[in-house]
Amino acid sequence: MSVYVRPMHREDIAQVVEIDRESFPTEWPPPNFRRELENWLAHYIVACDSERTVDSPEVEVSPGKGPGGLVSSVKRLFGRHPLTTNQRQSKEAHHILGFAGFWIMADEAHITTIAAREEHRRQGIGELLLISIIEMATELKAGSITLEVRVSNTSAQKLYSKYGFTQVGLRRGYYTDNKEDGILMSTEDISSAQFQTRIKQLKEARA
Ligand SMILES: CC(C)(COP(=O)(O)OP(=O)(O)OC[C@H]1O[C@@H](n2cnc3c(N)ncnc32)[C@H](O)[C@@H]1OP(=O)(O)O)[C@@H](O)C(=O)NCCC(=O)NCCS
């Protein structure tokens, strides 16, 4: 399996919703991804299997947004499969293995969602998505990255801890479906040499 990361587009939504449904079954209905993709504060990415294709609706694809364009940012980071201009996507698309999103608010990147397809968990997809977010947030000059995670979601917490997130707060009853508490996690200053060295080492270890 050869996996690459690129910005999410409208034609990806059906596959993304599938992953969202199996990943967050109690948080249905899903976020309005169509609206999120039009939101200039939000950045969404997908991890795709370049060796597997699926049928996809034909949709006009617009260029990246934000400073330098998210597309160019992802192109620089991953160097493959860029979509650089308005173009028609073919009816075949790559199988999406996971997706993630974050918002840039003031100088903070806040991860809104991250999920890997159930049958592809523990294969490094979550890690690849998180590395991508960290690199994009660094390019966008965010100071830190934050997120909320369910107290019961220890696998996700382990992923975040591995990448330098620590608990900075507890939001009581944050999740409305079961009133579960949310742990607020944050990185240190992501531009610091210490943080960047850690990410470089983790990235190399992963490669
Ligand atoms: C959290 C999630 C995205 C991780 O994705 P993944 O592709 O399975 O994770 P990876 O294979 O990249 O694992 C990376 C690290 O995460 C941690 N991790 C992931 N799954 C784990 C598990 N089941 N048990 C323990 N640690 C786990 C480990 O630290 C792992 O590093 P290691 O392999 O060196 O031990 C995935 O479990 C998922 O989609 N869960 C449902 C959605 C969700 O809960 N999202 C988080 C919302 S806050």
The ligand as a Gaussian input file, in Angstrom:
#p B3LYP/6-31G(d) Opt

LIG

0 1
 C       -6.983000       7.619000      16.857000
 C       -6.767000       7.062000      15.458000
 C       -6.932000       8.208000      14.454000
 C       -5.332000       6.522000      15.346000
 O       -5.109000       6.165000      14.005000
 P       -4.244000       4.888000      13.588000
 O       -3.972000       5.012000      12.146000
 O       -4.899000       3.636000      14.032000
 O       -2.930000       5.100000      14.466000
 P       -1.420000       4.799000      14.053000
 O       -1.296000       3.436000      13.470000
 O       -0.898000       5.924000      13.238000
 O       -0.736000       4.795000      15.502000
 C        0.115000       5.829000      15.915000
 C        0.230000       5.814000      17.428000
 O       -1.056000       6.013000      18.020000
 C       -1.170000       5.228000      19.227000
 N       -2.230000       4.263000      19.016000
 C       -3.064000       4.207000      17.960000
 N       -3.978000       3.221000      18.122000
 C       -3.717000       2.660000      19.323000
 C       -4.329000       1.593000      20.061000
 N       -5.390000       0.928000      19.586000
 N       -3.803000       1.283000      21.258000
 C       -2.738000       1.934000      21.740000
 N       -2.110000       2.950000      21.083000
 C       -2.605000       3.308000      19.896000
 C        0.186000       4.591000      19.419000
 O        0.959000       5.475000      20.200000
 C        0.718000       4.515000      18.006000
 O        2.130000       4.525000      17.971000
 P        2.930000       3.122000      18.029000
 O        2.521000       2.368000      16.819000
 O        4.354000       3.561000      18.039000
 O        2.499000       2.433000      19.292000
 C       -7.725000       5.879000      15.138000
 O       -7.702000       4.971000      16.221000
 C       -9.168000       6.306000      14.903000
 O       -9.533000       6.667000      13.784000
 N      -10.030000       6.265000      15.957000
 C      -11.425000       6.619000      15.829000
 C      -11.577000       8.112000      15.684000
 C      -10.990000       8.834000      16.868000
 O      -11.166000       8.427000      18.008000
 N      -10.277000       9.951000      16.574000
 C       -9.685000      10.781000      17.598000
 C      -10.669000      11.777000      18.072000
 S       -9.973000      12.822000      19.349000

